[in-house]
Amino acid sequence: TKGRHYAWFDPDLLYLAGQGHPILQVNTSGVVGYGEAYRKRGLENGQKQLLMDLEDSANWLKSTFVSDDLFAFGMTMGGYSLYSLAIQSPDLFDGIAIYASPMDLRTLDENLAEKDALADRDYLKLMVAGAQRESVELMHLSPIHTAEQLKTPTLMVHAERDARVPLRDFEKFVERAEESGAPLQSRTIGRRMTGMQDPAVREQYLDLILRFFRRNSSSK
């Protein structure tokens, strides 16, 4: 992926930091700007390397700072990665918050195909499977397939009309998770994912995150 976090003004992070939450943004293997070897490592190993980077960062935080709580939040594929890490290491975080993340990678792959987004489809398979992207089974890597395994307290937020992640996939995931007794809180806000550009919708989302963090904090 070319995505990279930069040290520029981010009102969302500033808002959360202002409420007493120190923030760490992780530039995982595969992003540009850290040399070709760093980028190549991420592209060759895909989601496996990304999860290793995220887990290493979380453990570094725990060992470096005196804190009883560790939360994480992400959007779209970033949220998908957090969910995957929570399934893999359920005790790593005290809670995760996810917005507009794919619940069924098969649906996402089909929607990308309809838009003739070949580069995005290749990125999707590269993201989840690395160099083995041609043989990846998207169903088994989809949250909708592992909903019953969710043990980490999770806030999942979705838009009512998301072009790439249909509401029906979100609702199916929520149904399966709730049937299994998973610690899930779910909400729909905004008409579309682009609704996050609306200050009122964004404020509602950030308020949900803060209340979720406080509810699952050991110091509540």
BELTAWO-V150770 format. One record per pair of residues at least 12 apart in sequence whose C-alpha atoms are under 6 Angstrom apart, sorted by the first residue. I is the first residue (numbers start at 1). J is the second residue. If there is no record, write none. Layout:
I_J, I_J
//
This chain:
1_30, 1_31, 2_31, 2_32, 3_31, 4_27, 4_31, 28_50, 28_53, 29_42, 30_42, 30_43, 43_130, 44_130, 44_131, 45_130, 46_126, 46_127, 46_128, 46_129, 46_130, 47_127, 47_128, 69_94, 70_93, 70_94, 71_93, 71_94, 71_95, 71_96, 72_96, 73_96, 73_97, 73_98, 74_98, 75_98, 75_99, 75_100, 76_100, 76_101, 77_101, 79_98, 79_101, 80_101, 87_150, 90_151, 90_152, 95_152, 95_153, 95_154, 96_154, 97_154, 97_155, 97_156, 98_156, 99_157, 99_158, 100_158, 102_165, 103_142, 103_143, 103_144, 103_169, 104_142, 104_144, 105_138, 105_142, 106_138, 108_164, 144_173, 147_176, 147_177, 148_177, 148_180, 150_182, 153_183, 154_184, 155_185, 155_186, 156_186, 157_186, 157_187, 157_188, 158_188, 159_188, 159_189, 159_190, 159_191, 159_192, 159_193, 160_191, 161_191, 161_192, 162_192, 162_193
//
